[in-house]
């Protein structure tokens, strides 16, 4: 089969953000757009010769077309073997697992995560390395540099590979292995959790609703929850992956998983509600009448992980992204283990996990995971909750309330200001930065600032430094406000304001009410109204 070298020109804006490259689907469909990024990645990793790769995606519109392009380009770049999920499907954590299991050199994951899918919505691609985790910053910088100088890409011209059945077709000299996307992931979960105990829980009448949001986790959840664990048929809702996620927004939070939230707050609520996102790495946990914030969920999972077989010997440490609440730090302190604060983005956990410094990681953006893969893992979090519920024989609400009584409560909420003009968003951040040196000691809306800075991360493993990772403002009385620009949006800028207030005495308040003070102070310090013309967020989670 003849390798073709096709001339191309650099395309602007191919900088991978928080989690790979995300753009409108139509942008990805423009001639050369996907090809440039894929070739830039091959160039940045030292070529494809002799390499084995994993390829799969969340099934959104353009997934299958993109996979065919990548397969041909892999063959053109001398890759020896590609393992692909049947129908082009692989959840992000399952892809991470396959990279590790097969000792592959890396993989391309096609997804725009929780962003909507469809020809007029979003598409994305990212490269994960040998450890199964998202490319670290030095590699994404190399990829970006390569996109700026690219002049040609390599491919082969051949008929499309049939992805609808498991098997081993070949593409010229390159071996292609099409695998069941669920099988090895499900086997991994069985090694981590007490499946017999969870089976017993369901057998005893425990009820659950898992909303797969018409995204990638449908087949995984059906096989594991309804299959291996014996949950009643129908436990998995919206379980068929659709190219446009049924026109939904596959982001598992109280806003976008509203139907599930309404069910869980009603008298018909099952014992546990859970949801996962487009590519299966995020999760939402909600008990009967009790929503668990991702920050609390991380802390509770860490405090109870020893109840699951894989974590019986305890945790090495806990890491959380900077905007995530301090709840997990309190658990680490009590357990006498290390706690780490990293920038937003799962890639920053990679070194800590590889070095064995941490076992469990989590983010406020609904991601939790452990050293079993190098991605956050939605179903993993749900299964760990189930394992804990099976052992403790208490309700979600009881477990949460017990946790607050032991550790105190970190009231927490995130405000998103979406589609802000990029210039105005940058101005707000710049003006805040310029105020930072003088803030400590000043009072705003009755709240006195104790410290304020722009977060820089010094990786304790490789010594690398990541600057400009968001602005932290701490106040007297245990509260904190964080400002950060999202790295995953595809339209204008999204400003995120993260609010937090700790109390170990008053744990039964309404969240928004408890955060009123810090909210007013943050909006006043940032002069939000003057910069973006509003203080009311588009989304509150
Ligand atoms: C991605 C990263 C996460 C990160 C999130 C932040 O999530 O993988 O680690 O927390 O982005 O998003 P933003 O920059 O918009 O705040 P995902 O699930 O989109 O891959």
Boltz pocket constraint, residues with backbone or C-beta under 6 A from the ligand:
constraints:
  - pocket:
      binder: B
      contacts: [[A, 18], [A, 19], [A, 112], [A, 113], [A, 114], [A, 281], [A, 282], [A, 321], [A, 344], [A, 345], [A, 346], [A, 347], [A, 363], [A, 365], [A, 367], [A, 485], [A, 486], [A, 487], [A, 488], [A, 489], [A, 496]]
      max_distance: 6.0
